[in-house]
Amino acid sequence: MSAHYDAIVIGAGHNGLVHAAYLARAGLRTLLLERRHLVGGAAITEELVPGYRFTTFSYAISLLRPEIVQELELVRHGLMVLPMVTTFQPGRNGEYLLLGPDRDENYHEIARISAEDAEAARELDHRIARLARALKPWMDRIPPNALSDDPADAAALRELREDMDGLDPEIRELLDLFLTSSAAEILDRWFTTDLVKSLYASSGIIGSMCGPRSRESGIVWLFHKMGSYDGVPGEWGFHKGGNGGFTQVLARAVESFGGEIRTNAGVDQVLYDDDGVRGVRLESGEEIEARTVVSALDPRQTFTRIVDPHHLPDDLVRHVRDFKYQGSAAKVNFALSDLPTFPGLGNDPDL
Ligand SMILES: Cc1cc2nc3c(=O)[nH]c(=O)nc-3n(C[C@H](O)[C@H](O)[C@H](O)COP(=O)(O)OP(=O)(O)OC[C@H]3O[C@@H](n4cnc5c(N)ncnc54)[C@H](O)[C@@H]3O)c2cc1C
């Protein structure tokens, strides 16, 4: 055994980084272990082609909880989220919509296609923002289990029902629509033109294995509106320097609370003794002790690979093995030797 810690976190994606920062902040001697040479997981910015830096996968921020920003003092460590000011929606026959930060200008841009849809878009945006505000307190709570006998679950369900029953009927109707309809069904109710519908439809399919006519796309759409940028519900932003800048901020927070980070340190096995978890063995063979081990890897790697399944309940392992994993997101990164300037797109090379 080379060292002893109170807690080990496996995997330095943004979830592992946040975990490690909270554990270190709580006063635990914490070690974060990352297999790659850099932290960040899918939220990284790297020089994939010499001279060109890419935010390889995840690029936009919205669902980061404001409580985390405040409690981990992320602004002090360099957090700088810039607004995602433009949306370009191409259509058929050269039609397009180019939306920016000014709501009135956006109204006129949509009105260029349809005055009726511009009115509807303004009203729908307003109602979604009100709904997101009403649901926000529930975002940070563990959802009650509707099938459990535990009185705490029953009480939380009652509270949830009372909260939802107290919603303004207009907002409640929109919530019911999101929970029971596809994005396409909602869009057909609100808009008349395909171009405006397609502008909104993407929020219903991002990161999921569904199309705009799939039943669950309404919930996916609502979920993507549950975040905020600078306190404005539903808005998204970019981190200065790419999303890798964001995870570097988290790494500084971990270290500021006294946590240690080791890269090139893949975990091979979680180790047990008669008292339970006793630490981890790295792929190099090195063993590190800690009575608390948190895995920030996906459930399949955690429960079928790095933890020996015989330490786990059979049904858990079976469910994890049965769970269908299908990739739903891909990204194409371009290296441009000459950065074209797009009027109105604000692509300031310093950012
Ligand atoms: C193409 C693409 C685009 C996306 N765009 C967005 C977006 O714009 N906005 C958004 O919010 N989300 C986006 N996402 C989703 C987002 O990237 C992920 O939800 C998020 O990065 C998951 O973070 P995580 O910390 O849970 O896991 P990960 O980021 O996967 O981190 C896991 C870490 O564990 C490490 N690891 C693995 N095995 C071991 C081991 N045995 N020992 C030690 N370390 C190990 C890995 O190297 C990795 O660093 C996108 C995803 C993809 C694929």
The ligand as a Gaussian input file, in Angstrom:
#p B3LYP/6-31G(d) Opt

LIG

0 1
 C      -20.094000      14.718000     -28.782000
 C      -20.667000      15.115000     -27.437000
 C      -21.145000      16.411000     -27.249000
 C      -21.673000      16.791000     -26.003000
 N      -22.081000      18.087000     -25.844000
 C      -22.508000      18.501000     -24.633000
 C      -22.766000      19.883000     -24.409000
 O      -22.586000      20.725000     -25.298000
 N      -23.183000      20.260000     -23.156000
 C      -23.364000      19.338000     -22.149000
 O      -23.779000      19.732000     -21.039000
 N      -23.099000      18.007000     -22.334000
 C      -22.657000      17.577000     -23.534000
 N      -22.328000      16.263000     -23.725000
 C      -22.489000      15.330000     -22.580000
 C      -21.343000      15.511000     -21.568000
 O      -20.112000      15.590000     -22.240000
 C      -21.286000      14.348000     -20.582000
 O      -22.568000      14.166000     -20.014000
 C      -20.291000      14.611000     -19.472000
 O      -19.038000      14.976000     -19.984000
 C      -20.181000      13.397000     -18.560000
 O      -19.257000      13.710000     -17.532000
 P      -18.782000      12.605000     -16.503000
 O      -17.871000      13.282000     -15.539000
 O      -19.956000      11.898000     -15.930000
 O      -18.031000      11.491000     -17.369000
 P      -16.817000      11.614000     -18.393000
 O      -16.685000      12.983000     -18.937000
 O      -16.976000      10.476000     -19.335000
 O      -15.538000      11.356000     -17.472000
 C      -15.147000      10.082000     -17.056000
 C      -13.637000      10.146000     -16.799000
 O      -13.200000       8.918000     -16.240000
 C      -11.948000       8.538000     -16.832000
 N      -11.803000       7.084000     -16.670000
 C      -12.405000       6.099000     -17.380000
 N      -12.052000       4.903000     -16.886000
 C      -11.216000       5.140000     -15.843000
 C      -10.539000       4.302000     -14.916000
 N      -10.653000       2.959000     -14.958000
 N       -9.757000       4.884000     -13.974000
 C       -9.629000       6.241000     -13.901000
 N      -10.254000       7.075000     -14.756000
 C      -11.043000       6.531000     -15.707000
 C      -12.094000       8.998000     -18.276000
 O      -10.815000       9.143000     -18.895000
 C      -12.806000      10.341000     -18.085000
 O      -11.891000      11.403000     -17.888000
 C      -21.773000      15.842000     -24.947000
 C      -21.303000      14.537000     -25.131000
 C      -20.746000      14.181000     -26.354000
 C      -20.220000      12.764000     -26.515000

